[in-house]
Structure formats: C-alpha cells, structure tokens
Amino acid sequence: MLRVRAIRHFMEMRRVIIPRNCSSQAYPRATCFGTCISARSTESRSSITWTSNGTMEGGDGSGQFVKAELRPKITIARGGDSARALALHEEAHRLCFIARSVNFPVDIEAAMARNKPSAEPSAKQQLAHFISQFSPEIASLARAALSTMRDRLPGAFELVYDNAYALVVGFGPTPRPSEAIFSVVIYPKKVSLCFLYGARLYDAEHLLQGSGNQVRHIRLESAATLKKRGVRALMNVAIGDAVTPFDATRRGQTIVRAISKNRRPRRVIL
C-alpha cells in the first residue's frame, strides 16, 4: 500500500492519472514539460497541447514505471517561427526536472502544425454587420427595403459605402459607381431611397424630395413604399434611362467600396 501511495504521489507531480487498481497503463499529463515550454511559447508565437502515456510493469500491487511517452502538438500562429518553436520544445524537455530525475526513459515526439488564417468576412456578411449597428426598427426597415430592391433589380451590383454619416447601398447594372442609378441610404432615424439622377425625372405626383442638381430621394415609411404605383413608375423611368441595362440573367454581387474610420453613432443617443 505504501508503494502504491508513493507511485501516486510521484505521478501527481506530473499530473498523471493512475487507475485505482494500479494497472499497467497510466495516462499522464506532463505539466512539468508543459510549464517549461508554455513559459517560452510567446517567443515563437505558438501554443501547445499534448497527450501522454505511462507504462508500468508488475501486477502484484507494486510494480514500477518502465516508460513514459509524451506527444506534444505545437501550433504555430500566423507569423510564428516554427524553427524557434521546435528549439524551445527541445529545451523544455532538457530542462524538465522530473524527466531528468526518473530512472526510466521519457520519449517525446513533437508534432508541428500551423494555424489556418481566419477567413475574411464576405461583403454580404460585412453589410449584415453594418446594418446590425442600427436600432432594431431601422435595421428591420433597411433589410426589408434591400430585399424589395433585390427583387425589383435582379442581377444588380450592390455597392456598399459605410460612410461617416450613413450607410449607403447603391444599385447599378455594373460595378462602376458612376452607373449606379439608385441607392438605399440608412440613417440612424430614417431610411431613404435615392434616385441618383432624379433631378431629370418627370415627377407628376411630386413624390421626390430634394433640390440639388442631380439627386432626389423618397423617405421610406416602410418597404411597402417601394411598391406604390407612383414610386414604381419613377423607378421604371430611371431604369429605362440607364446607359447600361440591368442583366436579370446574371447573379447579383455585393461589393464593399468604402468603410469610414470616423463613423458617427448608428443609434440615436437619448
């Protein structure tokens, strides 16, 4: 019994789990080695996990360890130095005081791996994130308006500008900004549909707002505003006047054109 307790005490130093019946297989976790290399892992921008195994001989309740195996897996971060990480691994094994103190071999074999670079978010994911910054009411209206525009303009290119003052999503037949004819502009308090060449349109119902030389807009109370007869008529004329026609057989594409570093708050601060 004293022998078993001594073995348990020794293996506890190495964080080794011993089955209660003291069988021939033990499943250790080498914290001595792990502590040594973890303390140095930042030098090579790496992290480490490991599996381990200890083998015992003797089935009469005493026995002794005859071999230990450690299998560390070293993961190299992006930009990390794999040669440096391997050198640190070897140094950690050399400095491990328990491995130097036992009278049985400790076999260590490291496996090297590199972290896969994280995937960049797609333009649609970025747009979804931009919209989520607004209040739930404005975000819901913006999503509904964009969905209606996509149904109305299949194959359109969506040009996204996360500007300082508002989020702008332009719609055009090509990726060239100069050929966009509509934009949905999302402000903290409202959402508008802009006709980028609206000043030249005949507006019999006086739906268009603005007095600039080129752009006119309609404030969207809901996505249903886009389906009103007068609004649809204005859109039809704008589409017909476009230099390049929309290609409904082509799959639409979202392109993030600009992200402002000095963006104003997207929610109204009361």
C-alpha contacts under 8 A as a table, 3 or more apart, distances in Angstrom:
res1	aa1	res2	aa2	distance
1	M	4	V	5.13
1	M	5	R	6.25
1	M	61	G	7.83
2	L	5	R	5.04
2	L	6	A	6.12
3	R	6	A	5.05
3	R	7	I	6.30
3	R	62	S	6.06
4	V	7	I	5.13
4	V	8	R	6.15
4	V	22	C	7.54
4	V	61	G	7.25
4	V	62	S	6.32
5	R	8	R	4.98
5	R	9	H	6.07
6	A	9	H	5.08
6	A	10	F	6.19
7	I	10	F	5.08
7	I	11	M	6.10
8	R	11	M	5.21
8	R	12	E	5.95
8	R	18	I	6.80
9	H	12	E	5.10
9	H	13	M	6.59
10	F	13	M	5.34
10	F	14	R	7.07
11	M	14	R	5.03
11	M	15	R	5.97
11	M	16	V	4.72
11	M	17	I	7.19
11	M	18	I	7.65
11	M	28	P	7.62
12	E	15	R	4.51
12	E	16	V	5.42
12	E	17	I	7.32
13	M	16	V	7.46
14	R	28	P	6.99
14	R	29	R	6.47
14	R	30	A	5.22
14	R	31	T	5.75
14	R	32	C	6.35
14	R	98	I	7.73
15	R	28	P	6.18
15	R	29	R	5.32
15	R	30	A	6.28
15	R	31	T	6.39
16	V	26	A	7.14
16	V	27	Y	6.12
16	V	28	P	3.77
16	V	29	R	5.50
16	V	30	A	7.33
17	I	26	A	6.31
17	I	27	Y	5.68
17	I	28	P	5.74
17	I	29	R	7.85
18	I	22	C	6.19
18	I	23	S	7.91
18	I	26	A	5.46
18	I	27	Y	7.09
19	P	22	C	5.25
19	P	23	S	6.43
19	P	26	A	7.01
20	R	23	S	7.88
21	N	61	G	7.87
22	C	61	G	6.91
23	S	26	A	7.34
23	S	56	M	7.40
23	S	59	G	7.18
24	S	55	T	5.79
24	S	56	M	4.51
24	S	57	E	5.88
24	S	58	G	7.37
24	S	59	G	7.43
25	Q	53	N	7.37
25	Q	54	G	6.04
25	Q	55	T	5.07
25	Q	56	M	6.19
26	A	53	N	5.93
26	A	54	G	4.78
26	A	55	T	6.21
26	A	56	M	7.52
27	Y	52	S	6.01
27	Y	53	N	4.58
27	Y	54	G	5.87
28	P	51	T	7.68
28	P	52	S	5.21
28	P	53	N	5.43
28	P	54	G	6.29
29	R	50	W	7.47
29	R	51	T	6.63
29	R	52	S	5.78
30	A	33	F	5.65
30	A	34	G	6.12
30	A	52	S	7.14
30	A	70	L	7.33
31	T	34	G	4.64
31	T	35	T	5.60
32	C	35	T	5.24
32	C	36	C	6.33
32	C	96	C	6.00
32	C	97	F	7.48
32	C	98	I	7.04
33	F	36	C	5.19
33	F	37	I	6.33
33	F	92	A	5.93
33	F	93	H	6.03
33	F	96	C	5.60
34	G	37	I	5.36
34	G	38	S	5.72
34	G	48	I	7.68
34	G	92	A	7.95
35	T	38	S	5.12
35	T	39	A	6.04
36	C	39	A	5.53
36	C	40	R	6.90
36	C	92	A	5.14
36	C	93	H	7.97
36	C	95	L	7.45
36	C	96	C	7.00
37	I	40	R	5.13
37	I	41	S	5.86
37	I	88	L	6.43
37	I	89	H	6.05
37	I	91	E	7.97
37	I	92	A	5.23
38	S	41	S	4.94
38	S	42	T	7.68
38	S	47	S	7.22
38	S	48	I	7.09
39	A	42	T	7.36
40	R	43	E	5.67
40	R	44	S	7.69
40	R	88	L	6.91
41	S	44	S	5.62
41	S	45	R	6.05
41	S	46	S	5.23
41	S	47	S	6.18
41	S	48	I	7.94
41	S	85	A	7.03
41	S	88	L	7.57
42	T	45	R	4.73
42	T	46	S	6.24
42	T	47	S	7.97
43	E	46	S	7.83
43	E	84	R	7.93
43	E	85	A	7.97
44	S	76	I	7.60
44	S	80	G	5.40
44	S	81	D	5.22
44	S	82	S	7.16
44	S	84	R	5.80
44	S	85	A	5.37
45	R	76	I	6.27
45	R	77	A	5.53
45	R	78	R	7.91
45	R	79	G	7.59
45	R	80	G	4.87
45	R	81	D	7.09
46	S	74	I	6.61
46	S	75	T	5.47
46	S	76	I	4.43
46	S	77	A	5.48
46	S	80	G	6.67
46	S	85	A	6.86
47	S	74	I	5.81
47	S	75	T	5.28
47	S	76	I	6.69
47	S	77	A	7.75
48	I	72	P	6.63
48	I	73	K	5.64
48	I	74	I	4.57
48	I	75	T	6.14
49	T	72	P	5.72
49	T	73	K	5.30
49	T	74	I	6.69
50	W	70	L	7.03
50	W	71	R	5.44
50	W	72	P	3.93
50	W	73	K	5.61
51	T	70	L	6.13
51	T	71	R	5.21
51	T	72	P	6.32
52	S	68	A	7.47
52	S	69	E	5.47
52	S	70	L	4.36
52	S	71	R	5.84
53	N	68	A	5.82
53	N	69	E	5.15
53	N	70	L	6.60
54	G	65	F	6.99
54	G	66	V	7.93
54	G	67	K	5.91
54	G	68	A	4.34
54	G	69	E	6.27
55	T	65	F	5.73
55	T	66	V	5.93
55	T	67	K	5.29
55	T	68	A	6.27
56	M	63	G	6.43
56	M	64	Q	5.31
56	M	65	F	4.21
56	M	66	V	5.67
56	M	67	K	7.28
57	E	63	G	5.20
57	E	64	Q	5.56
57	E	65	F	6.41
57	E	66	V	6.77
58	G	61	G	7.22
58	G	62	S	6.38
58	G	63	G	4.05
58	G	64	Q	6.74
59	G	62	S	6.97
59	G	63	G	6.47
60	D	63	G	7.05
65	F	68	A	7.68
65	F	104	F	6.96
66	V	104	F	5.32
66	V	105	P	7.21
67	K	104	F	5.64
67	K	105	P	5.41
67	K	106	V	6.18
67	K	107	D	7.72
68	A	104	F	7.62
68	A	105	P	6.49
68	A	106	V	4.77
68	A	107	D	6.16
69	E	106	V	5.81
69	E	107	D	4.77
69	E	108	I	5.92
70	L	106	V	7.40
70	L	107	D	6.18
70	L	108	I	4.77
70	L	109	E	6.67
71	R	108	I	5.91
71	R	109	E	5.35
71	R	110	A	5.73
71	R	111	A	7.40
72	P	108	I	7.59
72	P	109	E	6.85
72	P	110	A	4.98
72	P	111	A	6.40
73	K	110	A	5.80
73	K	111	A	4.79
73	K	112	M	6.01
73	K	113	A	7.35
74	I	85	A	7.65
74	I	110	A	7.00
74	I	111	A	6.15
74	I	112	M	5.04
74	I	113	A	6.22
75	T	112	M	6.10
75	T	113	A	4.79
75	T	114	R	5.30
75	T	115	N	6.35
76	I	79	G	7.98
76	I	80	G	5.55
76	I	81	D	7.17
76	I	82	S	6.38
76	I	85	A	7.70
76	I	112	M	7.43
76	I	113	A	6.09
76	I	114	R	4.60
76	I	115	N	6.01
77	A	80	G	5.16
77	A	114	R	6.17
77	A	115	N	5.35
78	R	114	R	7.23
78	R	115	N	6.30
78	R	116	K	7.68
78	R	117	P	6.87
81	D	84	R	5.30
81	D	85	A	6.24
82	S	85	A	4.95
82	S	86	L	6.20
82	S	112	M	7.70
83	A	86	L	5.22
83	A	87	A	6.25
84	R	87	A	5.04
84	R	88	L	6.17
85	A	88	L	5.10
85	A	89	H	6.19
86	L	89	H	4.96
86	L	90	E	6.35
87	A	90	E	5.20
87	A	91	E	6.22
88	L	91	E	4.93
88	L	92	A	6.00
89	H	92	A	5.11
89	H	93	H	6.43
89	H	110	A	7.79
90	E	93	H	5.24
90	E	94	R	6.29
91	E	94	R	4.99
91	E	95	L	6.16
92	A	95	L	5.18
92	A	96	C	6.06
93	H	96	C	5.24
93	H	99	A	7.45
93	H	108	I	7.92
94	R	100	R	7.72
95	L	100	R	7.78
96	C	99	A	5.45
96	C	100	R	6.40
97	F	100	R	5.10
97	F	101	S	6.17
98	I	101	S	4.96
98	I	102	V	6.34
99	A	102	V	5.85
99	A	106	V	6.39
102	V	105	P	7.79
121	P	125	Q	5.81
121	P	126	Q	6.30
122	S	125	Q	5.08
122	S	126	Q	6.22
123	A	126	Q	5.00
123	A	127	L	6.14
123	A	254	T	5.86
123	A	255	I	5.82
123	A	256	V	5.84
124	K	127	L	5.02
124	K	128	A	6.14
124	K	254	T	6.23
125	Q	128	A	5.05
125	Q	129	H	6.21
126	Q	129	H	5.03
126	Q	130	F	6.19
126	Q	256	V	7.86
127	L	130	F	5.02
127	L	131	I	6.25
127	L	160	V	7.28
127	L	256	V	7.80
128	A	131	I	5.23
128	A	132	S	6.23
129	H	132	S	5.07
129	H	133	Q	6.76
130	F	133	Q	5.58
130	F	134	F	7.79
130	F	162	D	7.28
130	F	167	L	7.50
131	I	134	F	5.84
131	I	139	A	5.61
131	I	142	A	7.41
131	I	143	R	7.83
131	I	167	L	7.84
132	S	135	S	7.54
132	S	136	P	7.72
132	S	139	A	6.21
133	Q	139	A	7.83
133	Q	266	R	5.91
133	Q	267	R	7.28
134	F	138	I	6.12
134	F	139	A	5.49
134	F	188	P	6.33
134	F	266	R	5.01
134	F	267	R	5.30
135	S	138	I	5.38
135	S	139	A	5.91
135	S	188	P	7.37
135	S	266	R	7.53
135	S	267	R	5.62
135	S	268	V	7.96
136	P	139	A	5.08
136	P	140	S	5.93
137	E	140	S	5.27
137	E	141	L	6.30
138	I	141	L	5.12
138	I	142	A	6.07
138	I	186	I	7.71
138	I	188	P	7.05
138	I	189	K	6.93
138	I	190	K	6.62
138	I	191	V	7.18
139	A	142	A	5.04
139	A	143	R	6.18
140	S	143	R	5.25
140	S	144	A	6.25
141	L	144	A	5.18
141	L	145	A	6.07
141	L	191	V	7.32
141	L	222	S	6.25
141	L	223	A	6.55
142	A	145	A	5.10
142	A	146	L	6.11
142	A	184	V	7.96
142	A	186	I	6.70
142	A	191	V	6.60
143	R	146	L	5.20
143	R	147	S	6.11
144	A	147	S	5.10
144	A	148	T	6.24
144	A	223	A	5.64
145	A	148	T	5.17
145	A	149	M	6.24
145	A	184	V	7.67
145	A	222	S	7.58
145	A	223	A	4.82
145	A	226	L	7.58
146	L	149	M	5.04
146	L	150	R	6.16
146	L	184	V	7.30
147	S	150	R	5.15
147	S	151	D	6.34
148	T	151	D	5.13
148	T	152	R	6.17
148	T	223	A	6.97
148	T	226	L	7.40
149	M	152	R	4.89
149	M	153	L	5.91
150	R	153	L	5.05
150	R	154	P	5.68
150	R	156	A	7.36
151	D	154	P	5.90
153	L	156	A	5.67
153	L	246	F	7.38
153	L	248	A	7.29
154	P	246	F	7.80
154	P	247	D	7.42
154	P	248	A	4.92
154	P	249	T	7.63
154	P	250	R	7.59
154	P	251	R	7.30
154	P	252	G	6.51
155	G	173	P	7.39
155	G	246	F	6.73
155	G	247	D	5.64
155	G	248	A	4.83
155	G	249	T	6.48
155	G	250	R	4.79
155	G	251	R	4.80
155	G	252	G	4.00
155	G	253	Q	7.44
156	A	171	F	6.01
156	A	172	G	5.54
156	A	173	P	5.22
156	A	174	T	7.25
156	A	246	F	6.52
156	A	247	D	7.44
156	A	248	A	7.73
156	A	251	R	7.71
156	A	252	G	4.97
156	A	253	Q	6.88
157	F	170	G	7.81
157	F	171	F	5.67
157	F	172	G	5.38
157	F	173	P	6.04
157	F	174	T	5.95
157	F	175	P	5.82
157	F	252	G	5.51
157	F	253	Q	4.95
157	F	254	T	5.96
157	F	255	I	7.42
158	E	169	V	6.09
158	E	170	G	5.45
158	E	171	F	4.96
158	E	172	G	6.89
158	E	175	P	7.81
158	E	252	G	7.54
158	E	253	Q	6.10
158	E	254	T	4.59
158	E	255	I	6.03
159	L	168	V	7.93
159	L	169	V	5.43
159	L	170	G	4.82
159	L	171	F	6.49
159	L	175	P	7.23
159	L	177	P	7.37
159	L	254	T	6.17
159	L	255	I	5.05
159	L	256	V	5.96
159	L	257	R	6.18
160	V	167	L	7.51
160	V	168	V	5.82
160	V	169	V	4.58
160	V	170	G	6.43
160	V	254	T	7.32
160	V	255	I	6.00
160	V	256	V	4.56
160	V	257	R	5.54
160	V	258	A	6.89
161	Y	167	L	5.98
161	Y	168	V	5.05
161	Y	169	V	6.38
161	Y	256	V	6.38
161	Y	257	R	5.58
161	Y	258	A	4.79
161	Y	259	I	6.19
162	D	166	A	6.68
162	D	167	L	4.67
162	D	168	V	6.36
162	D	258	A	5.96
162	D	259	I	4.68
162	D	260	S	5.94
162	D	263	R	7.91
163	N	166	A	5.32
163	N	167	L	5.67
163	N	168	V	7.11
163	N	258	A	7.17
163	N	259	I	6.20
163	N	260	S	5.16
163	N	263	R	6.54
164	A	167	L	7.95
164	A	260	S	5.55
164	A	261	K	7.56
164	A	262	N	5.70
164	A	263	R	3.93
164	A	264	R	5.45
165	Y	187	Y	7.28
165	Y	263	R	6.63
165	Y	264	R	5.91
166	A	185	V	6.58
166	A	186	I	5.59
166	A	187	Y	4.97
166	A	188	P	7.50
166	A	266	R	7.74
167	L	185	V	5.83
167	L	186	I	5.06
167	L	187	Y	6.76
168	V	183	S	6.46
168	V	184	V	5.82
168	V	185	V	4.52
168	V	186	I	6.28
169	V	183	S	5.29
169	V	184	V	5.19
169	V	185	V	6.46
170	G	177	P	7.88
170	G	180	A	6.17
170	G	181	I	7.51
170	G	182	F	5.69
170	G	183	S	3.93
170	G	184	V	6.38
171	F	180	A	5.30
171	F	181	I	6.28
171	F	182	F	5.18
171	F	183	S	5.74
172	G	175	P	6.98
172	G	176	R	7.77
172	G	177	P	7.54
172	G	179	E	5.84
172	G	180	A	3.76
172	G	181	I	5.73
172	G	182	F	6.98
172	G	246	F	7.44
173	P	179	E	6.92
173	P	180	A	6.80
173	P	244	T	6.35
173	P	245	P	6.20
173	P	246	F	4.62
173	P	247	D	6.92
174	T	177	P	7.92
174	T	179	E	6.65
174	T	180	A	7.46
174	T	244	T	7.77
175	P	179	E	7.83
175	P	255	I	7.89
176	R	179	E	5.64
176	R	180	A	7.09
177	P	180	A	5.39
179	E	242	A	7.59
179	E	243	V	7.48
179	E	244	T	7.44
180	A	183	S	7.74
180	A	196	L	7.34
181	I	195	F	6.10
181	I	196	L	5.12
181	I	197	Y	6.57
181	I	238	A	7.07
181	I	239	I	7.50
181	I	242	A	7.23
182	F	193	L	7.03
182	F	194	C	5.53
182	F	195	F	4.91
182	F	196	L	5.59
183	S	193	L	5.87
183	S	194	C	5.08
183	S	195	F	6.86
183	S	196	L	7.22
184	V	191	V	7.06
184	V	192	S	5.80
184	V	193	L	4.74
184	V	194	C	6.22
185	V	191	V	5.70
185	V	192	S	5.22
185	V	193	L	6.36
185	V	194	C	7.15
186	I	190	K	6.35
186	I	191	V	4.60
186	I	192	S	6.65
187	Y	190	K	5.16
187	Y	191	V	5.90
187	Y	266	R	7.19
188	P	265	P	7.77
188	P	266	R	5.07
188	P	267	R	5.19
188	P	268	V	6.01
189	K	267	R	7.80
189	K	268	V	7.10
190	K	219	R	7.35
190	K	220	L	7.53
191	V	219	R	6.20
191	V	220	L	5.69
191	V	221	E	7.82
192	S	217	H	6.40
192	S	218	I	5.56
192	S	219	R	4.32
192	S	220	L	5.30
193	L	217	H	5.47
193	L	218	I	5.26
193	L	219	R	6.38
193	L	220	L	6.84
194	C	198	G	7.80
194	C	215	V	6.77
194	C	216	R	5.76
194	C	217	H	4.16
194	C	218	I	6.49
195	F	198	G	4.65
195	F	215	V	5.79
195	F	216	R	5.29
195	F	217	H	5.81
195	F	238	A	7.72
196	L	214	Q	6.51
196	L	215	V	4.65
196	L	216	R	6.66
197	Y	200	R	6.26
197	Y	201	L	7.53
197	Y	214	Q	5.17
197	Y	215	V	5.36
197	Y	216	R	7.25
197	Y	238	A	7.70
198	G	201	L	5.26
198	G	208	L	7.75
198	G	214	Q	6.12
198	G	215	V	5.15
198	G	216	R	4.83
198	G	217	H	7.61
198	G	238	A	7.69
199	A	211	S	7.97
199	A	212	G	7.46
199	A	213	N	6.35
199	A	214	Q	4.89
199	A	215	V	5.87
199	A	216	R	6.13
200	R	214	Q	7.44
201	L	234	L	7.34
201	L	237	V	7.50
201	L	238	A	7.36
202	Y	234	L	7.99
203	D	206	H	5.24
203	D	207	L	6.66
203	D	208	L	6.91
203	D	234	L	7.28
204	A	207	L	7.96
205	E	230	G	6.96
206	H	209	Q	7.90
207	L	218	I	6.69
207	L	230	G	7.66
207	L	231	V	7.55
208	L	216	R	5.72
208	L	217	H	5.45
208	L	218	I	5.52
209	Q	216	R	5.50
209	Q	217	H	5.20
209	Q	218	I	6.06
210	G	215	V	7.18
210	G	216	R	5.14
210	G	217	H	6.49
211	S	215	V	7.90
211	S	216	R	7.27
212	G	215	V	6.09
212	G	216	R	7.40
220	L	223	A	6.60
220	L	225	T	5.84
220	L	226	L	7.54
221	E	224	A	7.92
221	E	225	T	6.54
222	S	225	T	5.68
223	A	226	L	5.77
223	A	227	K	7.58
224	A	227	K	5.24
224	A	228	K	6.86
225	T	228	K	5.45
225	T	231	V	7.35
226	L	231	V	6.01
226	L	232	R	6.67
227	K	231	V	6.77
227	K	232	R	6.10
228	K	231	V	5.37
228	K	232	R	6.10
229	R	232	R	5.17
229	R	233	A	6.09
230	G	233	A	5.08
230	G	234	L	6.37
231	V	234	L	5.18
231	V	235	M	6.24
232	R	235	M	5.00
232	R	236	N	6.10
233	A	236	N	5.08
233	A	237	V	6.41
234	L	237	V	5.26
234	L	238	A	6.27
235	M	238	A	5.02
235	M	239	I	6.05
236	N	239	I	5.13
236	N	240	G	6.10
237	V	240	G	5.03
237	V	241	D	6.17
238	A	241	D	5.14
238	A	242	A	6.40
239	I	242	A	5.30
239	I	245	P	7.39
239	I	246	F	7.96
240	G	245	P	7.65
242	A	245	P	6.15
247	D	250	R	5.71
248	A	251	R	7.64
256	V	259	I	7.74
260	S	263	R	5.63
265	P	268	V	7.26
